[in-house]
Amino acid sequence: MHTTPRTYRDGIRLALPLVLPTLAIGISFGVLAEPVIGATAATVSSIVVFAGSAQVAAVTVLEGGGAIAAAVVAGLLLNLRFMPMSFAITPNLRGSRWRRAAEAQLIVDASFALSADGQGGFNREVMIGGWVPQAVGWIGGTVIGVLVGGIIPEPATLGLDAIFPAFFLSILVGEARANSSERVLQAIALATVITLALLPWAPPGVPIIAASAAALLGLRR
C-alpha cells in the first residue's frame, strides 16, 4: 500500500536504495565525459546541470564530432521533461515565487517519483529529501569517473551503459505499483509504445518528449 511520508528524513530514506545505481551512472558519465570535455567541465556540469540523461546526450554528440549547438539542443530536448514535472509539483511548494523556483531546481526523476502521494499530489519534504542522496551519488560518481577514466576506458566494458535504462525502469515499476489505476497503466503503456516507435530514428530526447503526450489520457473523462 502506498504511504505518504511527511519529512525530509523520509525522503532521504526512500532515496537511499537508489544511491548505488546513481553512483554507477555518475561514474559512467565521468569516464565518458573526461576525454571529451575534461575533468573540470564534467564535474561542474554535474553540479550545475545535474541531469544525467541530458549530460550524457550532450557529451555523446560532442564525442561523435557534433557541434556544440547540437549538443546543447540534445540536452535541452531531454530536459524539457522537467517542465510538466514542475507544473505538477509547484502547487505543493512553499513561499515566494523565487523560493518556489529555487525548490523546483531540486526536481530529479527519482525525487519526483518518490514524492508522488498516489492521489495526484506531491510531498514537498520527500521531494527535497530525496534529492540529497541523488546529488551525492551523481556528483560523487562523476568525480570518481573522471579520476579513474584511464583505468576504465569504456563504460560498456563493465556494463555501466545498461544501468541507465535499468534505473529509469525501476522508477517506472515503482510508480506503476504505487499508482496502479487503469488510467495510469494505460498512460505507461502508450508512452512505452511511443518511445519504442520513435527511438530508432528520432533525434535524442524527442522520443521522451513525445512519450509525455501519453499523460494527456488524464484529460479523458
Rosetta blueprint (number, residue, H / E / L):
1 M L
2 H L
3 T L
4 T L
5 P L
6 R L
7 T L
8 Y H
9 R H
10 D H
11 G H
12 I H
13 R H
14 L H
15 A H
16 L H
17 P H
18 L H
19 V H
20 L H
21 P H
22 T H
23 L H
24 A H
25 I H
26 G H
27 I H
28 S H
29 F H
30 G H
31 V H
32 L H
33 A H
34 E H
35 P H
36 V H
37 I H
38 G L
39 A H
40 T H
41 A H
42 A H
43 T H
44 V H
45 S H
46 S H
47 I H
48 V H
49 V L
50 F L
51 A L
52 G H
53 S H
54 A H
55 Q H
56 V H
57 A H
58 A H
59 V H
60 T H
61 V H
62 L H
63 E H
64 G L
65 G L
66 G L
67 A L
68 I H
69 A H
70 A H
71 A H
72 V H
73 V H
74 A H
75 G H
76 L H
77 L H
78 L H
79 N H
80 L L
81 R L
82 F H
83 M H
84 P H
85 M H
86 S H
87 F H
88 A H
89 I H
90 T H
91 P H
92 N H
93 L L
94 R L
95 G L
96 S L
97 R H
98 W H
99 R H
100 R H
101 A H
102 A H
103 E H
104 A H
105 Q L
106 L L
107 I L
108 V L
109 D H
110 A H
111 S H
112 F H
113 A H
114 L H
115 S H
116 A E
117 D L
118 G L
119 Q L
120 G L
121 G L
122 F E
123 N L
124 R H
125 E H
126 V H
127 M H
128 I H
129 G H
130 G H
131 W H
132 V H
133 P H
134 Q H
135 A H
136 V H
137 G H
138 W H
139 I H
140 G H
141 G H
142 T H
143 V H
144 I H
145 G H
146 V H
147 L H
148 V H
149 G L
150 G L
151 I L
152 I L
153 P L
154 E L
155 P H
156 A H
157 T H
158 L H
159 G L
160 L H
161 D H
162 A H
163 I H
164 F H
165 P H
166 A H
167 F H
168 F H
169 L H
170 S H
171 I H
172 L H
173 V H
174 G H
175 E H
176 A H
177 R H
178 A H
179 N L
180 S L
181 S L
182 E H
183 R H
184 V H
185 L H
186 Q H
187 A H
188 I H
189 A H
190 L H
191 A H
192 T H
193 V H
194 I H
195 T H
196 L H
197 A H
198 L H
199 L L
200 P L
201 W L
202 A L
203 P L
204 P L
205 G L
206 V H
207 P H
208 I H
209 I H
210 A H
211 A H
212 S H
213 A H
214 A H
215 A H
216 L H
217 L H
218 G H
219 L H
220 R L
221 R L
